[in-house]
Amino acid sequence: MIKIFNHYLHRRTLQQIFFDLGLVIIAVMAVVIWKGEDLTAVVSLLGHASLLSLGMLVINSTLGFYQRIHNRSLNQSRARAALSLLLAVPLTYTMFSLFPQSTNRETLAMAAMVGFAIVLLHRVYVVHSMPQSMMRHRVLVFGTGPRAALVGKTLKNEDPHVDVVGYYASPNEAESEVSAWGILSKHKSLTDTALELEVDEIVVALVERRGGSMPLRELLDCKLHGVRVVDVATHFEKTKGQIRLDSVNAGWLIFGDGFSQGGLRTAVKRLFDIASALVLIVLTLPIMLVTMLLVVLESPGPVFYRQERVGFNGRLFNVIKFRSMRTDAEKDGTPRWAAAQDDRVTKVGKFIRKVRIDELPQLFCVLNGDMSMVGPRPERPYFVDQLTRQIPYYAVRQSVKPGVTGWAQVRYHYGSTLEDSAEKLQYDLYYVKNHSLFLDIVILFETVGVVLMAKGSR
């Protein structure tokens, strides 16, 4: 894992991105050089090819080609590749028509499309190739208890490029919750075991660290020999993009890095919010007008639905959505979570909720400063009071402005239970700790993919 602007990215993801960027540029520049163009044309087209590569990167990111973990079939990946190529055609021809050169534009466009096709073929192959054919990352888990079992399960499920070489038991662990075959012999020291197995990383996953459970000298020796040593909280932060409530403590949150709320970051985020909200309002205005008409035609009542939510620092504000339920949805006055097959939802409402059109009026909440483009989703006061009492650190999510979309929304399905709220909070805590403009852009790209695939809507 590599940390870029406080956000963890897998090393292989960066390799894929640079490969894709470079291949399209090389394909276009090869044609220019083959045609014998002068230096001025070469330099000019290099900029155009770079912009074209970035456009292709945005398309592929939106369609989820750079996600490490996926459950897509080969046919689904092929369908996404075909859609990506379809979107790339108008982008390519528009790019070269806006910047005419002496070289034949048709030839350049065809070269770019060949580059795109090779990128997509390679991307589908990479996603579905066997991990054994790739560079492996060898991990030793220190511990055999419940946390160690959870770490091993997470590594096997979340990162196909990791080999869990085994579990090294702490001297004070009474019970084991991992398979006996995975427990390493204690006849050798932790340092000798790590070096013999050529371990790249040790994850310390102990429930109890006191009373001599932690061989600090041996862990230090491992680190001095180039083996990375991380605690279980850091492991989940970099592997799953979440801060797990069952493995974190107040000291780790206080003394660790992150949770920066500087004035510069606040100013940059606000400028980004205003600019992106204005652009999206202009682009989606026809959709909003049609939606308003359909809502009015289907059922009597207001077009917009206003509801009190908890925002930044616990301040209350009214969130605005297109009305997707009947006007008597909560006639008994008791707030309820939306269900998977909620009979309160209208026919138009079912569609606009599926493709997230009902959320578009919240762009105006962004403009007036109540919300941000990216942040934890705002909840109703009734639920916030309940969740704050029942889930530790829940109030921390209110230290940033709520968002139209968020890290939890692109990483976890819609939640309607206490357990779902706790799971989503772990992603919200990651965002609050590591938020940056870079992470905001990543989330917006992934949001487009979530909307296109209609995932997690209710």
C-alpha positions as CSV (number, residue, x, y, z in Angstrom):
1,M,0.0,0.0,0.0
2,I,1.1,3.5,-0.8
3,K,-0.3,6.6,1.0
4,I,-1.0,9.5,-1.3
5,F,-2.6,12.6,0.2
6,N,-3.6,10.6,3.3
7,H,-5.4,8.0,1.2
8,Y,-4.1,4.4,0.8
9,L,-3.7,3.1,-2.7
10,H,-2.5,-0.3,-3.7
11,R,0.9,-0.4,-5.5
12,R,-0.6,-2.5,-8.3
13,T,-3.4,0.0,-8.8
14,L,-0.9,2.8,-9.4
15,Q,1.0,0.5,-11.9
16,Q,-2.2,-0.1,-13.8
17,I,-3.0,3.6,-14.0
18,F,0.5,4.6,-15.2
19,F,0.4,1.7,-17.7
20,D,-2.9,2.9,-19.2
21,L,-1.9,6.5,-19.3
22,G,1.4,5.7,-21.0
23,L,0.0,3.2,-23.6
24,V,-2.5,5.7,-25.1
25,I,0.2,8.4,-25.3
26,I,2.7,6.1,-26.9
27,A,0.1,4.9,-29.5
28,V,-0.6,8.5,-30.6
29,M,3.0,9.7,-30.5
30,A,4.2,6.7,-32.5
31,V,1.9,7.7,-35.4
32,V,3.1,11.3,-35.2
33,I,6.8,10.3,-35.3
34,W,6.1,7.7,-38.1
35,K,4.5,10.5,-40.2
36,G,7.7,12.5,-39.8
37,E,6.0,15.6,-38.1
38,D,8.1,18.5,-37.0
39,L,9.0,19.1,-33.3
40,T,6.2,21.7,-32.8
41,A,3.5,19.3,-33.9
42,V,5.0,16.5,-31.7
43,V,5.0,18.7,-28.6
44,S,1.5,20.0,-29.2
45,L,0.0,16.5,-29.8
46,L,1.8,15.2,-26.7
47,G,-0.4,17.6,-24.6
48,H,-3.5,16.4,-26.5
49,A,-2.7,12.8,-26.1
50,S,-2.1,13.3,-22.4
51,L,-5.5,15.0,-22.0
52,L,-7.0,12.1,-23.9
53,S,-5.4,9.6,-21.6
54,L,-6.7,11.4,-18.6
55,G,-10.2,11.2,-20.1
56,M,-9.8,7.5,-20.6
57,L,-8.6,7.2,-17.0
58,V,-11.7,9.0,-15.7
59,I,-14.0,6.6,-17.8
60,N,-12.2,3.5,-16.5
61,S,-12.2,4.7,-12.9
62,T,-15.9,5.4,-13.1
63,L,-16.6,1.9,-14.4
64,G,-14.6,0.4,-11.6
65,F,-11.6,-1.0,-13.5
66,Y,-9.1,0.1,-10.9
67,Q,-10.9,-1.5,-7.9
68,R,-8.7,-4.2,-6.3
69,I,-11.7,-6.2,-5.1
70,H,-14.6,-7.1,-7.3
71,N,-17.2,-9.8,-7.7
72,R,-17.8,-9.3,-11.4
73,S,-17.9,-12.2,-13.9
74,L,-15.8,-12.2,-17.0
75,N,-18.8,-11.3,-19.1
76,Q,-19.6,-8.3,-16.9
77,S,-16.1,-7.0,-17.2
78,R,-16.3,-7.4,-21.0
79,A,-19.6,-5.5,-21.0
80,R,-17.9,-2.6,-19.0
81,A,-15.0,-2.7,-21.4
82,A,-17.4,-2.3,-24.4
83,L,-19.2,0.6,-22.6
84,S,-15.8,2.2,-21.9
85,L,-14.8,1.9,-25.6
86,L,-18.2,3.3,-26.7
87,L,-17.7,6.4,-24.4
88,A,-14.1,6.8,-25.7
89,V,-15.1,7.1,-29.3
90,P,-16.8,10.6,-29.1
91,L,-14.2,11.8,-26.6
92,T,-11.4,10.9,-29.1
93,Y,-12.9,12.5,-32.1
94,T,-14.0,15.6,-30.2
95,M,-10.4,16.0,-28.8
96,F,-8.8,15.9,-32.2
97,S,-11.4,18.0,-34.0
98,L,-10.9,20.8,-31.5
99,F,-7.2,20.8,-32.0
100,P,-6.6,20.3,-35.8
101,Q,-3.1,19.4,-36.8
102,S,-1.3,18.8,-40.0
103,T,-1.3,15.1,-39.3
104,N,-4.5,13.3,-40.5
105,R,-7.0,13.4,-37.6
106,E,-8.6,10.2,-38.7
107,T,-5.2,8.4,-38.4
108,L,-4.6,9.9,-34.9
109,A,-8.0,8.9,-33.8
110,M,-7.6,5.4,-35.0
111,A,-4.3,5.1,-33.2
112,A,-5.8,6.4,-30.0
113,M,-8.7,3.9,-30.3
114,V,-6.3,1.0,-30.9
115,G,-4.5,2.1,-27.7
116,F,-7.8,2.2,-25.8
117,A,-8.7,-1.3,-27.1
118,I,-5.3,-2.7,-25.9
119,V,-5.8,-1.0,-22.5
120,L,-9.2,-2.5,-22.1
121,L,-8.1,-6.0,-23.1
122,H,-5.3,-5.8,-20.7
123,R,-7.6,-4.4,-18.0
124,V,-10.1,-7.3,-18.4
125,Y,-7.2,-9.8,-18.3
126,V,-5.6,-8.2,-15.2
127,V,-8.9,-8.3,-13.3
128,H,-9.6,-11.9,-14.0
129,S,-6.0,-13.3,-14.1
130,M,-4.9,-15.7,-11.4
131,P,-3.2,-13.9,-8.4
132,Q,-0.5,-16.6,-8.5
133,S,0.9,-15.1,-11.7
134,M,1.5,-11.8,-10.0
135,M,3.9,-10.4,-7.4
136,R,2.9,-11.6,-3.9
137,H,2.9,-9.8,-0.6
138,R,3.7,-12.2,2.3
139,V,2.1,-11.4,5.6
140,L,2.5,-13.0,9.0
141,V,-0.2,-12.5,11.6
142,F,1.0,-12.2,15.2
143,G,-1.7,-13.7,17.3
144,T,-4.2,-16.6,17.1
145,G,-7.2,-15.1,18.8
146,P,-10.4,-13.5,17.4
147,R,-8.6,-10.5,16.0
148,A,-6.0,-12.6,14.3
149,A,-8.8,-14.7,12.7
150,L,-10.5,-11.6,11.5
151,V,-7.3,-10.2,10.0
152,G,-6.6,-13.4,8.2
153,K,-10.1,-13.6,6.8
154,T,-9.9,-9.9,5.7
155,L,-6.6,-10.4,3.9
156,K,-7.9,-13.5,2.1
157,N,-11.1,-11.8,1.0
158,E,-9.9,-8.2,0.4
159,D,-6.5,-8.7,-1.3
160,P,-6.0,-11.6,-3.7
161,H,-2.3,-10.7,-4.0
162,V,-1.5,-11.4,-0.4
163,D,-0.2,-14.7,1.0
164,V,-0.9,-15.2,4.7
165,V,2.1,-17.3,5.6
166,G,0.8,-18.2,9.1
167,Y,-0.1,-17.2,12.6
168,Y,2.5,-16.8,15.3
169,A,1.0,-17.3,18.8
170,S,1.6,-14.9,21.6
171,P,2.8,-16.6,24.8
172,N,-0.2,-15.4,26.8
173,E,-3.0,-16.4,24.4
174,A,-5.2,-19.0,26.1
175,E,-7.4,-19.9,23.1
176,S,-6.9,-20.1,19.4
177,E,-9.6,-19.2,16.8
178,V,-7.5,-19.9,13.7
179,S,-7.0,-23.2,12.0
180,A,-4.4,-25.4,13.6
181,W,-2.5,-25.9,10.3
182,G,-1.9,-22.2,10.1
183,I,-0.2,-21.8,13.5
184,L,3.6,-21.6,13.1
185,S,5.9,-23.5,15.4
186,K,7.2,-21.6,18.4
187,H,10.5,-23.5,18.4
188,K,12.0,-20.5,16.5
189,S,11.9,-16.9,17.5
190,L,9.5,-14.5,15.8
191,T,12.5,-12.8,14.1
192,D,13.9,-16.0,12.8
193,T,10.5,-17.2,11.6
194,A,9.8,-14.0,9.7
195,L,13.2,-14.0,8.0
196,E,13.0,-17.7,7.1
197,L,9.6,-17.2,5.5
198,E,10.6,-14.0,3.8
199,V,7.8,-12.1,5.4
200,D,7.1,-8.6,4.0
201,E,4.7,-7.5,6.8
202,I,3.7,-8.5,10.3
203,V,0.2,-7.6,11.6
204,V,0.0,-7.5,15.4
205,A,-3.5,-8.7,16.1
206,L,-3.6,-9.3,19.9
207,V,-6.6,-8.7,22.1
208,E,-4.4,-8.3,25.2
209,R,-1.0,-6.6,24.9
210,R,-0.1,-6.4,28.6
211,G,1.8,-8.9,30.8
212,G,4.6,-9.8,28.3
213,S,2.2,-10.6,25.4
214,M,4.2,-8.4,23.0
215,P,7.8,-9.4,22.3
216,L,8.8,-5.8,21.6
217,R,12.5,-6.6,21.1
218,E,11.7,-9.2,18.4
219,L,9.3,-7.0,16.7
220,L,11.9,-4.2,16.6
221,D,14.4,-6.7,15.2
222,C,12.0,-7.6,12.5
223,K,11.5,-3.9,11.6
224,L,15.3,-3.4,11.5
225,H,15.5,-6.2,9.0
226,G,13.1,-4.5,6.7
227,V,9.9,-6.2,7.7
228,R,7.0,-3.8,8.1
229,V,5.2,-4.0,11.5
230,V,1.6,-2.6,11.9
231,D,-1.1,-2.9,14.5
232,V,-4.5,-4.2,13.7
233,A,-6.1,-0.7,13.5
234,T,-3.6,0.5,10.9
235,H,-4.0,-2.8,9.0
236,F,-7.8,-2.3,8.6
237,E,-7.3,1.4,7.7
238,K,-5.0,0.7,4.8
239,T,-6.6,-2.6,3.7
240,K,-10.3,-1.9,3.9
241,G,-10.4,1.9,4.1
242,Q,-12.1,1.8,7.4
243,I,-11.4,2.4,11.1
244,R,-12.8,-0.6,12.9
245,L,-14.6,0.1,16.1
246,D,-13.5,-3.2,17.7
247,S,-9.8,-2.6,17.1
248,V,-9.3,1.1,17.8
249,N,-9.0,3.1,21.0
250,A,-9.1,6.8,21.9
251,G,-5.3,7.0,22.2
252,W,-4.8,5.7,18.7
253,L,-7.2,8.4,17.3
254,I,-5.6,11.2,19.4
255,F,-1.9,10.5,19.0
256,G,-2.0,9.2,15.4
257,D,-1.9,11.3,12.3
258,G,-4.9,12.6,10.4
259,F,-8.1,14.4,11.6
260,S,-6.7,17.6,10.2
261,Q,-9.2,20.5,9.8
262,G,-6.9,23.3,8.8
263,G,-8.0,26.6,7.3
264,L,-6.4,25.9,3.9
265,R,-8.2,22.5,3.6
266,T,-11.5,24.1,4.6
267,A,-11.1,26.9,2.0
268,V,-10.1,24.5,-0.8
269,K,-13.0,22.2,0.0
270,R,-15.4,25.0,-0.1
271,L,-14.2,26.3,-3.4
272,F,-14.3,22.8,-4.8
273,D,-17.9,22.3,-3.5
274,I,-19.1,25.6,-5.1
275,A,-17.5,24.9,-8.5
276,S,-18.6,21.2,-8.7
277,A,-22.2,22.0,-7.5
278,L,-22.6,24.8,-10.1
279,V,-21.3,22.5,-12.9
280,L,-23.6,19.7,-11.9
281,I,-26.6,22.0,-11.5
282,V,-26.1,23.2,-15.1
283,L,-25.6,19.7,-16.4
284,T,-28.6,18.2,-14.6
285,L,-31.1,21.0,-14.9
286,P,-33.1,19.4,-17.7
287,I,-33.3,16.1,-15.7
288,M,-34.5,18.1,-12.6
289,L,-37.2,19.9,-14.6
290,V,-38.5,16.6,-16.1
291,T,-38.5,15.0,-12.6
292,M,-40.5,17.9,-11.2
293,L,-43.1,17.4,-13.9
294,L,-43.3,13.6,-13.3
295,V,-43.6,14.0,-9.5
296,V,-46.5,16.4,-10.0
297,L,-48.3,14.2,-12.5
298,E,-48.1,11.0,-10.5
299,S,-49.3,12.1,-7.0
300,P,-50.7,15.3,-5.4
301,G,-48.5,17.2,-3.0
302,P,-45.2,19.2,-3.1
303,V,-42.5,18.5,-5.6
304,F,-39.7,18.8,-3.0
305,Y,-39.4,17.0,0.3
306,R,-37.7,18.9,3.2
307,Q,-36.5,17.1,6.2
308,E,-34.5,18.1,9.3
309,R,-31.1,16.6,9.5
310,V,-28.0,17.0,11.7
311,G,-25.1,18.7,10.1
312,F,-21.7,20.2,10.9
313,N,-21.0,20.3,14.7
314,G,-24.6,19.1,15.4
315,R,-26.3,22.1,13.8
316,L,-29.7,21.3,12.4
317,F,-30.6,22.1,8.8
318,N,-33.3,21.1,6.2
319,V,-32.1,18.7,3.5
320,I,-34.0,19.0,0.2
321,K,-34.9,16.1,-2.1
322,F,-37.4,15.3,-4.8
323,R,-40.4,13.8,-3.1
324,S,-40.3,10.0,-3.7
325,M,-42.9,8.8,-1.2
326,R,-46.5,9.4,-0.5
327,T,-47.3,12.5,1.5
328,D,-48.6,10.3,4.3
329,A,-45.4,8.2,4.5
330,E,-45.0,8.9,8.2
331,K,-48.6,9.8,9.2
332,D,-48.0,8.3,12.7
333,G,-45.2,10.7,13.3
334,T,-42.6,8.0,14.0
335,P,-39.4,8.1,11.9
336,R,-38.6,4.9,10.0
337,W,-35.7,3.7,7.9
338,A,-36.4,3.1,4.2
339,A,-37.0,-0.6,3.5
340,A,-35.9,-2.6,0.4
341,Q,-39.4,-2.9,-0.9
342,D,-41.0,0.1,0.8
343,D,-44.7,0.5,-0.1
344,R,-44.5,4.2,0.7
345,V,-42.4,4.9,-2.4
346,T,-44.3,6.0,-5.5
347,K,-43.6,4.6,-9.0
348,V,-41.7,7.7,-10.1
349,G,-40.0,7.7,-6.7
350,K,-38.8,4.2,-7.1
351,F,-37.0,5.1,-10.3
352,I,-35.5,8.4,-9.2
353,R,-34.3,6.7,-6.0
354,K,-32.7,3.9,-8.0
355,V,-30.7,6.3,-10.1
356,R,-30.2,8.8,-7.3
357,I,-32.0,11.6,-9.1
358,D,-33.9,12.4,-5.9
359,E,-30.7,13.6,-4.4
360,L,-30.0,16.3,-7.0
361,P,-31.7,19.2,-5.1
362,Q,-29.1,18.7,-2.4
363,L,-26.7,20.5,-4.7
364,F,-28.4,23.7,-3.6
365,C,-27.7,22.8,0.0
366,V,-24.1,22.6,-1.0
367,L,-24.2,26.1,-2.5
368,N,-25.7,27.6,0.7
369,G,-23.0,25.9,2.8
370,D,-25.2,23.4,4.8
371,M,-23.6,20.5,3.0
372,S,-20.5,19.5,1.1
373,M,-20.2,17.5,-2.1
374,V,-18.4,14.7,-0.2
375,G,-18.8,13.8,3.5
376,P,-20.8,11.5,5.9
377,R,-24.4,11.4,4.9
378,P,-26.6,13.5,7.3
379,E,-29.0,11.7,9.5
380,R,-32.2,12.7,11.2
381,P,-32.0,13.9,14.8
382,Y,-34.1,11.0,16.0
383,F,-31.6,8.5,14.7
384,V,-28.5,10.5,15.6
385,D,-29.6,10.6,19.3
386,Q,-30.1,6.8,19.3
387,L,-26.9,6.0,17.4
388,T,-24.7,8.4,19.5
389,R,-25.8,6.6,22.7
390,Q,-25.3,3.1,21.2
391,I,-22.2,3.4,19.0
392,P,-18.9,4.8,20.2
393,Y,-17.3,7.7,18.3
394,Y,-20.5,8.2,16.3
395,A,-20.5,12.0,17.1
396,V,-17.0,12.3,15.4
397,R,-18.6,12.1,12.0
398,Q,-20.3,15.5,12.7
399,S,-16.8,17.2,12.8
400,V,-17.0,17.7,9.0
401,K,-19.9,18.9,6.8
402,P,-22.3,16.2,5.7
403,G,-22.0,15.3,2.0
404,V,-24.2,14.5,-1.0
405,T,-22.1,11.4,-1.3
406,G,-19.5,9.9,0.9
407,W,-16.9,7.1,1.4
408,A,-19.4,5.0,3.2
409,Q,-21.9,5.3,0.4
410,V,-19.5,4.0,-2.3
411,R,-18.1,1.3,0.0
412,Y,-21.2,-0.1,1.7
413,H,-24.8,-0.8,0.7
414,Y,-27.7,1.1,2.1
415,G,-28.1,0.4,5.8
416,S,-31.3,0.3,7.9
417,T,-30.1,-1.3,11.1
418,L,-27.9,-0.5,14.1
419,E,-25.3,-3.0,12.7
420,D,-25.4,-1.3,9.3
421,S,-24.9,2.1,10.9
422,A,-21.9,0.9,12.9
423,E,-20.4,-0.6,9.8
424,K,-20.9,2.6,7.8
425,L,-19.4,4.7,10.7
426,Q,-16.1,2.8,10.3
427,Y,-15.9,4.2,6.7
428,D,-17.0,7.6,7.8
429,L,-14.3,7.7,10.5
430,Y,-11.7,6.8,7.8
431,Y,-13.0,9.8,5.7
432,V,-12.9,12.2,8.7
433,K,-9.4,11.1,9.5
434,N,-8.0,11.2,6.0
435,H,-10.1,13.6,4.0
436,S,-8.4,15.6,1.3
437,L,-9.3,17.0,-2.2
438,F,-7.7,13.9,-3.7
439,L,-10.0,11.6,-1.7
440,D,-13.0,13.7,-2.6
441,I,-12.3,13.3,-6.3
442,V,-11.8,9.6,-5.9
443,I,-15.2,9.3,-4.1
444,L,-17.0,11.4,-6.8
445,F,-15.6,9.1,-9.5
446,E,-16.7,6.0,-7.6
447,T,-20.1,7.6,-7.0
448,V,-20.7,7.9,-10.8
449,G,-20.0,4.2,-11.1
450,V,-22.4,3.4,-8.2
451,V,-25.1,5.5,-9.9
452,L,-24.5,3.9,-13.3
453,M,-24.7,0.4,-11.9
454,A,-27.7,1.4,-9.6
455,K,-26.0,-0.2,-6.6
456,G,-27.3,0.1,-3.0
457,S,-30.3,2.3,-3.8
458,R,-33.7,2.1,-2.0
